[in-house]
C-alpha cells in the first residue's frame, strides 16, 4: 500500500518541485543558477538588425566556465530572460539564443547564469520546428505504401521501394519552419526544396499533410504550399551543373535524414546522400539545413566527398517574375533572386539564394531554373536561401520592400555580429 501511495503522489510532488523552482527563479535567478559569466554582442553595422541569432560554441563556453552545465542555464539581459537552447549537432555544440534587435553600432551586455549540477529546463514559446513523419503499420506494393498511420521519427533511411508519390512520407519529406515561413524537400529522386507560405506565426508543420498529399496545395487557415517545383531547383536545391543542365541529387545508393535539432529558437535537418551518381563520378554529400526564430533564411551547410567541378543551386524559372543578380563584394553576400506573382495562388513571392563571393563561379540557367554555380573549398560549401510571401503575417508586400530586405540581409551575412565572453 505504501508503494502505491508513493507512486500516486509522485506526479504531484514533481509538479510542486517545478512550481517551487519557477517561483524561486522569478524572485531570485541567482539562487537557482548561482554561477555566471558575461557576454557582449556588438552590431558592427550602421543600421539596426532584427531577430539576431547568437551562437556561443562549446569551446568558448568552457573557456570562460569550465563547469558550465548545458542542462541548467539561462540567458539574462538585465532582469529579462532571453529564450535559448543548447545545440548538440555533431561537431557544432553550443548555446544559441535570438535577440529581438540590435541598434546601429550597439553593444549589448548579457549574463549567462548556470547551475553546476542538475537539470533545470525552461519552457519557451516554440518559434522553430523540424520534423520527418512516415507511415508505419502498412506495406509497400508497386512502390506505393498501403495502409498504416503517420508517425514522427528522429531519423529515416529512405526505403529502396520509396519514390515520388509513394504516400509513405507525410508531405513527401522532412520539413522545417520558423515563425515566418516553412520549407520541405522531396525525400526521393527529385530532392527539390519547396515552400510553405504561412499566414500565422504559430508552428504548423504538425498539421500539414495528415489527410494525404492534396490539401496543402490549396489555401488553408495556416497558409499553403506556394511554389511549383516540378523539374526546377525550387528554392536553394542542391545540384551539379553539367552540359547545360542543373542536375539535382537523383541517382544515389542510399539516403539517410536525421532531425538534428527541434528547439524553440533553432531547428535543423541533416541528410546524407551516399553514392550520388553524376557526371561519371560518385559523390557523398552531407547537407545540414537550419533555421532560427524570426528568420526567413535557411542555412545550408554542405560537405562533399569527391571532386565535383561545381556545386550549384538556384530558383524556379517563372516568366511572371523579375530576375535580380549580384556577385557580392567585401561588404555583402552575392545573391540570385526573383520577385513576382509566382505562388500557386498567384500571390507575390520573393525567392533568393545568397552566397559568399569567394565561392562564386558564375550565373547561368537551364530550361527550368535560374542557376548560380559555386565552388566548394576543401569539400565544404555553405549558402542561404529564403522565401517571402506577401500574405505572411506582417509580410513583405512589394518588390521594393523585398529588394531592400534582401540587400540588408546580404550585408548582415557579410558582417556578422561580434561576440565576446568575459568573467
C-alpha positions in Angstrom: 0.0 0.0 0.0 2.8 2.4 0.8 4.4 1.8 -2.6 1.1 2.6 -4.4 0.7 5.7 -2.3 4.2 6.8 -3.2 3.5 6.4 -6.9 0.2 8.3 -6.7 1.9 11.2 -5.1 5.0 11.3 -7.4 3.4 13.4 -10.2 2.1 15.9 -7.6 5.5 16.2 -6.0 7.2 16.6 -9.3 4.8 19.4 -10.3 5.2 21.0 -6.9 9.0 20.9 -7.3 8.9 22.5 -10.7 6.5 25.2 -9.4 8.8 25.9 -6.5 11.8 26.2 -8.7 9.9 28.5 -11.1 8.7 30.6 -8.3 12.3 30.8 -6.8 13.7 31.7 -10.2 11.1 34.5 -10.7 12.2 36.0 -7.4 15.9 35.2 -7.4 17.5 33.6 -10.5 20.9 33.8 -8.8 19.7 31.2 -6.3 18.7 28.7 -9.0 21.7 29.5 -11.2 24.5 30.6 -8.9 27.3 30.6 -11.4 27.7 33.1 -14.2 29.8 34.8 -16.9 29.1 37.8 -19.2 28.7 38.0 -22.9 29.0 41.2 -25.1 27.3 41.3 -28.5 28.2 44.1 -30.9 26.5 45.1 -34.1 29.2 46.4 -36.4 26.8 47.9 -38.9 25.4 51.4 -39.1 21.8 50.2 -39.0 19.5 48.2 -36.8 19.3 44.4 -37.1 16.3 42.3 -36.1 16.0 38.7 -34.9 19.7 38.2 -34.5 20.9 34.7 -33.7 23.8 34.4 -31.3 25.8 31.2 -31.1 28.4 30.5 -28.4 30.4 27.4 -29.3 31.1 24.9 -26.6 34.8 25.6 -26.5 34.1 29.3 -25.8 31.7 28.4 -23.0 34.2 26.1 -21.4 36.9 28.6 -21.7 35.0 31.0 -19.5 33.3 28.5 -17.3 34.9 25.0 -17.1 31.9 23.8 -15.0 29.2 25.1 -17.4 26.2 22.8 -17.4 24.2 22.6 -20.6 21.3 21.1 -18.7 20.8 24.1 -16.4 21.3 27.6 -17.6 19.6 30.8 -18.6 20.5 33.9 -20.7 19.7 37.2 -19.0 19.5 40.8 -20.3 19.3 42.7 -17.1 16.2 41.2 -15.4 14.7 39.9 -18.7 15.2 36.3 -19.6 16.1 35.6 -23.3 14.8 32.3 -24.7 17.7 30.0 -25.5 18.6 26.4 -26.2 21.7 24.2 -26.2 22.6 22.8 -29.7 24.0 19.3 -29.9 24.6 18.9 -33.6 27.6 16.7 -34.3 30.7 18.9 -34.4 28.8 22.0 -33.6 27.7 22.0 -29.9 27.0 25.3 -28.2 24.5 27.7 -26.8 22.1 29.6 -29.1 19.7 32.5 -28.5 18.0 35.1 -30.6 17.9 38.9 -29.8 14.9 40.8 -31.0 17.0 43.7 -32.1 20.4 45.3 -32.0 20.6 49.0 -32.7 23.1 50.6 -35.1 26.6 50.0 -33.6 25.0 48.8 -30.3 26.9 46.7 -27.9 24.5 44.6 -25.7 25.7 43.1 -22.5 24.2 39.8 -21.4 24.7 37.4 -18.4 24.8 33.6 -18.8 23.8 32.0 -15.5 24.0 28.3 -14.7 24.0 25.6 -12.1 26.9 23.3 -12.0 24.8 20.2 -11.4 21.3 19.0 -12.0 18.7 19.6 -14.7 16.6 22.8 -14.8 14.6 23.1 -18.0 13.0 26.4 -19.1 9.7 26.5 -21.1 10.0 28.9 -24.0 7.5 29.6 -26.9 8.2 27.3 -29.8 9.4 29.5 -32.7 11.1 26.9 -34.9 10.4 23.3 -35.7 11.8 20.4 -37.7 10.2 17.0 -38.4 10.0 14.0 -40.6 7.0 11.7 -40.5 6.3 8.4 -42.3 3.7 5.7 -42.2 4.1 2.6 -40.1 1.9 -0.5 -39.8 1.4 -0.8 -43.6 3.3 -2.2 -46.5 4.8 -1.3 -49.9 3.1 -2.6 -53.1 4.3 -1.5 -56.5 6.2 1.4 -54.9 3.1 2.6 -53.1 2.6 2.4 -49.3 -0.7 0.7 -48.4 -2.4 1.4 -45.1 -0.6 2.5 -41.9 -0.5 5.7 -39.9 1.9 8.6 -39.8 4.5 8.6 -37.0 7.2 11.3 -36.4 10.7 9.8 -36.2 14.1 11.2 -35.3 15.8 9.6 -38.4 14.9 7.8 -41.6 16.8 5.7 -44.1 14.7 6.0 -47.3 13.4 2.6 -48.2 14.5 1.2 -51.5 10.9 0.9 -52.6 10.2 4.6 -52.0 9.8 7.0 -54.9 7.8 10.1 -55.6 4.1 9.9 -54.6 4.6 6.7 -52.7 2.3 8.0 -49.9 4.8 6.9 -47.3 6.3 10.2 -46.0 4.0 13.0 -44.9 4.2 15.9 -47.3 6.9 13.8 -49.1 9.9 14.7 -47.0 11.4 16.5 -44.0 10.0 19.9 -43.0 11.5 22.8 -41.1 10.0 26.2 -40.2 10.3 29.4 -38.3 7.5 31.7 -37.2 7.9 33.3 -40.6 8.0 30.6 -43.2 8.2 26.8 -43.7 10.1 24.6 -46.1 10.3 21.0 -47.1 12.2 18.9 -49.6 11.2 15.8 -51.5 13.0 12.9 -49.9 13.2 10.9 -53.2 14.9 11.1 -56.6 13.7 14.7 -57.1 15.3 16.2 -54.0 13.8 19.7 -54.7 13.1 22.2 -52.0 9.6 23.7 -51.7 8.0 26.4 -49.7 5.1 26.5 -47.2 3.8 30.1 -47.0 2.4 30.9 -43.6 -0.3 33.3 -42.5 0.4 32.7 -38.9 3.4 32.8 -36.6 2.4 29.6 -34.9 4.1 26.2 -35.7 2.1 24.5 -38.5 4.0 21.5 -39.9 2.5 19.1 -37.4 -0.9 19.6 -39.1 0.2 19.5 -42.7 -0.5 16.5 -44.9 -2.3 14.4 -42.4 -5.1 13.8 -44.9 -2.7 12.8 -47.8 -0.9 15.0 -50.3 -3.5 17.3 -51.7 -4.9 19.7 -49.1 -1.8 21.8 -48.6 -1.8 22.7 -52.3 -5.0 24.8 -51.6 -5.3 27.7 -49.1 -5.7 26.6 -45.5 -6.2 28.7 -42.4 -2.4 28.5 -41.7 -1.4 29.1 -45.4 -0.4 26.7 -48.2 2.3 25.2 -50.4 3.1 28.2 -52.5 5.7 27.0 -55.0 5.6 24.7 -58.0 8.9 23.0 -58.2 8.5 20.4 -60.9 11.8 19.7 -62.6 13.3 23.0 -61.4 15.5 23.9 -58.4 12.6 25.3 -56.4 14.5 27.5 -53.9 18.0 26.5 -52.9 18.0 22.8 -54.0 21.4 21.1 -54.4 22.7 20.4 -57.9 25.7 20.0 -60.1 25.6 22.0 -63.3 26.9 20.0 -66.3 26.2 20.0 -70.1 23.8 22.9 -69.8 21.7 21.4 -67.1 21.3 21.6 -63.3 21.4 18.0 -62.1 19.6 17.5 -58.8 20.6 14.7 -56.5 18.6 12.0 -58.2 20.6 8.7 -58.6 22.0 7.6 -55.2 22.9 4.4 -53.4 21.1 5.5 -50.2 19.7 8.5 -48.3 19.5 9.0 -44.6 17.9 12.0 -43.0 18.1 13.0 -39.3 16.3 15.6 -37.3 19.3 17.1 -35.5 17.6 19.9 -33.7 13.9 20.7 -32.9 14.1 23.6 -30.5 12.3 26.8 -29.5 14.8 29.1 -31.3 16.7 26.8 -33.7 15.9 23.7 -35.7 17.9 21.7 -38.2 17.8 18.6 -40.5 20.8 16.7 -41.6 20.8 14.5 -44.7 23.5 12.1 -46.0 23.4 11.3 -49.7 25.6 8.3 -50.4 26.8 7.4 -53.9 25.3 10.3 -55.9 26.0 9.2 -59.5 26.5 12.4 -61.5 28.8 13.4 -64.4 30.5 9.9 -64.4 31.5 10.1 -60.8 30.1 9.2 -57.4 29.9 11.8 -54.6 28.9 11.6 -51.0 27.1 14.7 -49.9 26.0 15.8 -46.4 23.6 18.7 -46.1 22.7 20.4 -42.8 19.6 22.7 -43.2 18.9 25.0 -40.3 16.6 27.9 -39.4 16.3 30.2 -36.4 13.4 32.1 -34.8 12.2 35.2 -36.6 14.1 34.4 -39.8 13.1 33.5 -43.3 16.6 32.3 -44.1 17.6 28.6 -44.3 21.3 28.0 -43.9 22.6 25.0 -46.0 26.0 23.7 -44.9 27.4 21.1 -47.3 30.2 18.6 -47.1 31.2 16.6 -50.2 33.5 13.7 -50.7 34.8 13.7 -54.3 35.9 16.4 -56.7 32.9 18.0 -58.3 33.6 20.8 -60.8 30.9 22.8 -59.0 28.0 22.5 -56.6 25.1 24.7 -57.8 21.8 25.9 -56.6 19.1 28.2 -57.8 15.5 29.1 -58.2 12.5 28.1 -60.3 12.1 30.0 -63.5 8.7 31.8 -63.8 8.0 34.2 -66.7 5.9 36.4 -64.4 8.9 37.3 -62.2 11.8 39.8 -62.4 15.3 38.4 -62.0 17.9 40.1 -59.8 21.6 39.1 -59.5 24.6 40.3 -57.6 28.1 38.8 -57.4 28.6 40.3 -54.0 31.5 42.2 -52.5 33.6 42.5 -49.3 30.5 44.3 -47.8 27.8 41.9 -49.0 27.0 38.4 -49.9 26.1 37.8 -53.6 22.6 36.7 -54.5 20.3 35.3 -57.1 16.7 36.4 -56.6 13.3 36.6 -58.3 10.1 38.5 -57.4 6.6 38.4 -58.8 3.2 36.6 -58.7 4.8 33.2 -58.7 2.8 31.4 -56.0 0.4 28.7 -56.8 -2.2 31.2 -55.5 -0.8 33.9 -57.9 0.4 36.0 -55.0 3.7 37.9 -55.0 6.6 35.8 -53.7 10.3 36.8 -53.4 12.8 34.0 -53.7 16.6 34.2 -53.2 19.7 32.3 -52.6 22.7 34.1 -51.0 26.3 33.0 -51.3 29.8 34.0 -50.3 31.5 35.9 -53.1 34.7 33.8 -52.8 32.7 30.7 -53.8 31.1 32.3 -56.9 31.9 30.7 -60.3 29.1 32.2 -62.4 25.4 32.7 -63.1 23.7 30.5 -65.7 20.4 28.8 -66.4 18.7 25.8 -67.9 15.2 25.2 -69.2 13.7 25.2 -65.7 15.9 27.1 -63.4 18.0 30.2 -62.7 21.3 28.9 -61.5 24.4 30.0 -59.6 27.5 27.8 -59.8 29.6 27.7 -56.6 33.0 26.1 -55.8 33.4 24.0 -52.6 36.6 24.7 -50.6 38.3 21.6 -49.2 35.0 19.7 -49.6 32.9 22.3 -47.8 30.4 24.9 -49.1 27.6 26.9 -47.4 24.9 29.2 -48.7 21.5 30.6 -47.7 18.1 30.7 -49.3 14.7 32.3 -48.4 11.2 32.9 -49.5 9.0 35.9 -48.6 5.2 35.6 -49.4 3.1 38.7 -49.4 0.3 37.0 -47.4 2.5 36.1 -44.5 1.9 37.8 -41.2 3.5 41.3 -41.3 4.8 40.2 -44.7 6.8 41.9 -47.5 4.2 43.4 -49.8 6.1 44.6 -52.9 9.3 44.3 -54.9 10.9 47.4 -53.5 10.4 46.1 -49.9 11.7 42.7 -50.9 14.9 44.1 -52.5 15.5 46.4 -49.5 15.1 43.4 -47.2 17.4 41.2 -49.4 20.2 43.7 -49.7 20.1 44.3 -45.9 20.4 40.5 -45.3 23.3 40.3 -47.8 25.2 42.9 -45.8 24.3 41.3 -42.5 25.6 37.9 -43.6 28.9 39.6 -44.7 29.2 41.4 -41.3 28.1 39.1 -38.6 27.7 40.3 -35.0 30.8 40.3 -32.9 30.6 38.1 -29.7 33.0 38.1 -26.8 32.8 36.5 -23.3 34.2 37.8 -20.0 34.2 36.7 -16.4 
